[in-house]
Every structure is written in structure tokens, then in C-alpha cells.
Amino acid sequence: MSYFGTDGIRGKFGELPITPDFILKLGYVTGLVLIENNDNSARKPSVVIGKDTRLSGYVIEGALQAGFNAAGVDVYMLGPLPTPAIAHLTRSFNADAGVVISASHNPYFDNGIKLFSGDGKKLTDEMQNAINDKLKAIMAATGSNDTLMPILDPAQLGKNNRIDDAKGRYIEFCKGSFPYQYDLDHLTVVVDCANGAGYSVAPRVMRELGANVIAINNKPDGININADCGSTHPKGLQAAVLKYEADVGIALDGDGDRIVMVDEAGNLVDGDGILYVLATQGINKAKGVVGTLMSNMGLELALKAAEIEFTRAKVGDRYVMQELEANGWILGGEPSGHILCLDKSRTGDAIIASLQILAVMQARGKALSDLTEGFEVLPQKLVNVRLSQMQDPFEHEELVAAFDKARATLEGRGRLLIRQSGTEPMIRVMVESDDEIECDVMANDLADKIKAILG
């Protein structure tokens, strides 16, 4: 059993594994792993902890800090900041790990934990497995409290520190990714902050680069994060761009690592469209691009026409990163809006990705709608099938036969993807085809069959 999904540990607050006692143990065993891997015995390991705007973040923050301190690890508290800010500040503070308290684009009642290594990347599989093994052991243990979590001599406990200038450091880092020869003085930009972790920093970055900024959904109250707003609900942004006659719209998700954009005509530009623009018309043309199994076939065809290599990784930005490093490329991402620009940042960053698009608009003197010409999205239908408990659909011959038949029907003009969610009991059915009606009918038929057989 692994407590980790494709993007850390996530679930409904108050239910395992997102309970205060589990989070305390997570901080404790992660601290033990950091100590075991500490190659500098002259100092204690340290971690930085940031969070989004969920009310439950206060509880989780306290439990994590206590767990780390009990293991003998120093903690630096950053407060509400986007996930990529924590990744950057982990390196900036020379910390051994970074921790983000967030459930990304999920509703307020969910929360989660993401872990970064000292170099600002997602944890290696080896370190994640070591943490998971210790978690399983401590959760299975019985006996007295000192058996479950041996406590150090008080002189060896970790300390807790709060960092006051974290926000300013990250803002300057983002601004530094924008080419010095350009500015945003002539652009009106609508920024949808999703009432999340980027509510303060994203508008400030754009304003300090000269843009006329209209910020929406930038008043978090602890429970309105991602509520009908942000990158997963872009209709409000589309309407705002048209209302204010803006040049472009930018939507973040709750933890600020996803981005979708809206052109001046109100058209949505998702992660695939952003990758297309940066790859084909960026200041330096990309050698290759890494997408995922979810990337639209239209992106693959458009990049092929531009003589740019394209490969697919498993879903999850950690796998995109692995493929980028293996190929020596710098640009990759997912249609959901996780965009990696490795020449600018070590992780997916909504603000930095948006700045690179704005830089292309300035460098080419073109509107976003002009930059996306030549990229046509194939019709796609995604149906999520929620199960009472997770089961592997490929273990059922009847379902495998149905999948094989669908793939044969789509061969040469579309594709089928059947994927198990890494964070919840759900099967995702995605169909792409040059026929929109076929897409819809096939995806729903397969979803119904999965539901009927798996329950």
C-alpha cells in the first residue's frame, strides 16, 4: 500500500490519511528520513512549509511542524504561497525539503501534502518509498506512545521559525523570468486567482511589470478556494476578459501551479495551447516537447508539422520532468495547465508560464489568438467513472475486449485512454476522434460498461 498518489497525499480533511494524527506521523517519519540522508552532521536538517488558503491548512500546518520538530528537524513557515514558490524557496533557503499543504484544484473540504527535495524537484521515488515504508510501520505498530514515536532529548528537538519576506522573494524571482527588454505597459490582463495561494502574488507580479491588472476571485475566506473559479472553471474569466475588453486572461488553480489562459476574443487556451505557442513561437524554438497520455492528439500533429519532436509521459508533472531530463529538453506539461519551463523554474509554475506567453506576445507583436493559429484541437470526451472501491478494469476480459474494439475503430484518426486515478477510486475514460459525435457516444458507452461491471 502507498499513501502517495500521483501528486502527493490527498483526501478529505478529517478522514485518513488527512487527519491531524496521521499528519503528525508524516512529519515525524519524513524528518527521520531526512536525518538518515543528512550528509552534514554539523547542522540539523531543515524544511520549509507553505500552504494554500484552506481553513484546514492551519491544523495541518501545526501537526506537520510538531512532527518535524519531534524528529529533530528545524522548520521555516512561509504562510500562504503558490506551490512553485515553495519549490523555489526550498532551494533559496538551502533546506533539505519543502512541504506544500494543498489539494490543488480540489474543493475546500479536501487537503493534501506535496513534498519537494532540496533541489526544488518532486521527491525521488526512493525517498518517497522510504517515507511510505516508515509510515506503514508506524501506522501498524501497537504499544506505548514511545514505541510509536520515540522522543528525542529535548536539547535535540527542532526549532520553528516564521519567514516574513517569503512573498517578496518569490515575486522578484517571477519577475526575473520575464525578458528585461520587454514590459507589459500596454496590456490589460485579467487574473483569476481561484481564491487560492496566488491571490496576492500573481496580480502584484503583473502590476510590477507594468500591466493594467484586473484581479478576480482574489478574496479567499478559507472555503471559497476553486469554487466556480480558477483554471478548472474558466467561464468567469472568459466573461471578464470580454467585459473589460482585456488583451488576455490568466487563470490559476488553488495552489498556483496550473494555468489556463483566455485570448482577447474570450477563447480558452489550455495547457496544450500554451505548449504549442511556447514551442513554435517562443524566443528560442523548442527542440522537443514532453506531453502526457492526456495531451490532445492535435498538439502532437501540430508539433510534427513544425518539425518539433514530441513524446508522452505518464500523467503527473514528476513524470514530465523525468522525460525532459532524459531527453535534455526544457519544455513540457499537461493540458490541465501544469507547464514546465526548465530554463526558468524547476517545477510547474502558473505565473512564470503566463509570463513566458506574455513575452512571446510582446516579442512577436501579436495577440494570443494569432499565436495559436495552426493549432487545432481534436474533439475529446473525458468521462470520470467513480467506483465504490478502486478496481483494475484490465482484469476483466469483457472490458478489455470493449477497449480493443474501440481502439481498432479509432486507429489512425483518434485514440482511447483508460486510466485509473492516483488519488481517488475513479476510472477516467478519454476518447479523441475526428468525429465529435463518435467521441461522445464511445466515451459514454465505455463508461457505462465500466460502471455496470465494476460497480
C-alpha positions, -999 to 999 in steps of 0.1 A, spaced: 0 0 0 12 35 -8 -1 66 9 12 87 -21 -8 93 -53 4 110 -85 6 143 -67 15 136 -31 -10 126 -4 -45 139 -7 -80 134 6 -109 148 26 -99 166 57 -108 146 88 -106 113 70 -75 91 67 -49 100 56 -57 137 61 -62 137 99 -41 156 124 -27 124 140 -16 110 106 -1 143 95 19 144 128 33 110 120 40 120 84 61 150 96 79 127 121 88 99 97 98 124 69 120 140 94 136 107 102 143 100 65 158 135 61 181 128 91 191 94 77 200 112 44 217 141 60 254 143 49 262 173 71 263 162 107 272 197 117 237 210 113 201 198 117 181 191 86 156 218 78 123 221 59 102 249 46 64 247 48 39 266 28 2 263 22 -28 275 2 -58 293 17 -79 264 31 -90 267 67 -78 231 74 -43 243 65 -39 258 99 -45 225 116 -22 205 92 5 231 94 6 228 132 7 190 131 34 188 104 56 213 123 52 193 155 61 161 138 92 176 122 103 192 154 98 160 173 121 142 149 148 169 153 142 189 122 141 227 120 110 242 103 106 275 84 70 286 80 62 305 48 25 310 50 1 311 20 21 309 -12 18 290 -45 33 256 -47 61 267 -71 71 294 -46 78 267 -20 98 247 -45 119 278 -53 123 289 -16 134 253 -7 165 259 -28 168 295 -18 169 286 19 192 256 13 166 235 30 166 197 28 130 195 18 99 216 10 63 209 20 32 222 5 -2 219 23 -27 220 -6 -52 199 -25 -45 219 -57 -77 223 -77 -99 202 -53 -127 218 -32 -120 234 2 -130 203 22 -101 183 7 -65 189 16 -31 173 10 6 172 13 32 177 -15 69 171 -8 99 186 -26 135 176 -24 163 201 -15 168 210 -52 132 221 -56 120 190 -75 94 164 -66 108 138 -42 126 109 -58 108 76 -58 134 62 -34 129 88 -8 91 87 -12 92 49 -8 114 53 24 88 77 39 60 54 29 76 23 45 81 42 78 45 54 76 32 19 72 53 7 101 42 34 125 6 30 115 7 -7 120 26 -6 153 10 -12 187 21 -4 222 30 26 241 35 61 226 72 60 230 72 28 208 53 46 181 73 78 181 104 78 202 110 113 216 144 129 215 163 145 243 147 180 244 180 195 235 179 178 201 144 189 191 139 210 160 131 247 161 102 266 144 108 298 125 84 321 106 98 338 74 84 373 68 99 381 34 89 349 15 63 366 -6 87 394 -18 114 369 -26 91 349 -48 77 379 -66 112 390 -76 120 355 -88 90 355 -111 97 390 -124 133 378 -132 119 352 -156 105 379 -178 129 393 -205 143 426 -194 138 443 -228 100 440 -227 73 453 -204 36 449 -200 27 486 -201 2 483 -230 -16 452 -218 -48 448 -198 -47 415 -180 -75 398 -161 -61 374 -134 -84 348 -118 -66 338 -86 -91 310 -77 -93 324 -42 -61 304 -36 -25 306 -28 -17 330 -57 -43 356 -47 -17 382 -35 14 375 -55 0 369 -91 -16 403 -95 14 420 -80 39 404 -104 18 416 -134 14 451 -120 50 455 -111 59 446 -148 36 474 -159 3 457 -168 -31 471 -161 -44 442 -139 -79 433 -131 -79 407 -103 -109 385 -98 -115 357 -72 -87 372 -51 -105 373 -17 -101 339 0 -121 331 30 -109 296 37 -137 278 19 -141 296 -14 -109 282 -30 -116 269 -65 -153 275 -60 -166 281 -96 -134 299 -104 -98 294 -114 -83 271 -140 -109 244 -136 -139 268 -140 -127 293 -166 -161 306 -178 -160 335 -153 -126 346 -167 -138 343 -202 -167 366 -194 -144 391 -176 -120 393 -205 -148 403 -228 -164 427 -202 -132 446 -196 -120 443 -232 -88 429 -219 -59 417 -240 -56 384 -222 -69 364 -192 -49 342 -168 -65 316 -145 -45 299 -117 -57 269 -97 -58 268 -59 -21 262 -53 -8 282 -83 9 255 -103 -17 252 -131 -26 278 -156 -51 282 -184 -54 314 -205 -81 332 -224 -74 352 -256 -88 387 -264 -119 371 -280 -127 350 -250 -114 317 -263 -99 293 -239 -62 283 -243 -54 253 -222 -21 237 -214 -17 221 -248 -23 255 -265 3 271 -242 29 244 -250 22 249 -287 28 287 -285 60 284 -264 74 256 -286 67 270 -320 69 308 -314 89 312 -282 120 333 -282 140 301 -287 122 274 -307 120 241 -287 139 211 -298 113 188 -283 82 188 -261 70 164 -234 33 159 -230 13 132 -212 -11 105 -220 -38 132 -217 -23 156 -243 -45 161 -272 -35 144 -305 -39 178 -321 -8 190 -303 12 161 -315 2 167 -351 8 205 -349 43 200 -334 51 173 -361 42 199 -388 66 223 -371 93 196 -371 94 196 -333 98 162 -315 70 152 -291 68 124 -266 43 114 -240 49 107 -203 26 92 -177 2 117 -161 19 138 -134 44 166 -137 71 145 -120 70 121 -149 71 150 -174 102 162 -156 118 128 -158 112 127 -196 125 162 -201 157 154 -182 161 121 -201 158 140 -235 177 171 -225 147 193 -233 132 222 -213 95 224 -222 67 201 -212 34 199 -195 -2 187 -193 -35 200 -209 -47 207 -173 -21 235 -172 9 221 -154 36 238 -176 74 232 -171 98 257 -184 131 243 -170 151 272 -182 131 294 -158 119 272 -130 124 237 -116 87 229 -113 54 238 -129 46 274 -122 15 292 -134 28 327 -130 61 320 -148 44 301 -176 20 330 -181 49 355 -182 65 335 -210 34 337 -231 31 374 -225 68 377 -235 60 360 -268 31 383 -274 54 413 -269 83 399 -289 61 390 -319 37 419 -315 7 396 -318 -24 388 -299 -28 354 -282 -54 344 -308 -28 350 -336 -2 329 -318 -25 299 -315 -33 298 -353 -22 265 -367 -32 245 -336 -64 226 -339 -77 205 -310 -92 172 -320 -127 166 -304 -121 149 -270 -145 135 -244 -135 127 -209 -158 108 -186 -149 100 -150 -164 68 -136 -165 68 -97 -164 34 -81 -173 23 -46 -137 10 -44 -108 10 -69 -105 -20 -93 -84 -26 -123 -106 -26 -154 -80 -45 -174 -85 -75 -152 -120 -81 -168 -119 -98 -202 -152 -82 -212 -139 -47 -206 -106 -54 -223 -124 -67 -254 -145 -35 -255 -114 -13 -252 -97 -33 -280 -127 -28 -303 -128 9 -296 -91 13 -304 -95 -6 -336 -123 18 -346 -102 49 -338 -70 37 -354 -53 64 -375 -77 91 -366 -80 92 -328 -71 73 -296 -85 58 -264 -71 62 -230 -83 43 -199 -66 55 -167 -70 48 -130 -69 79 -108 -40 81 -85 -59 99 -57 -94 86 -56 -115 55 -67 -121 66 -102 -116 54 -138 -110 81 -164 -122 73 -199 -109 96 -226 -117 93 -263 -103 115 -291 -116 114 -326 -120 135 -357 -158 129 -352 -172 148 -322 -204 127 -320 -184 94 -321 -162 108 -293 -192 115 -270 -210 82 -278 -180 60 -274 -168 76 -242 -202 73 -225 -208 38 -237 -174 26 -223 -181 45 -191 -215 28 -187 -199 -6 -193 -172 0 -167 -198 11 -141 -220 -19 -148 -192 -44 -144 -171 -28 -116 -199 -11 -96 
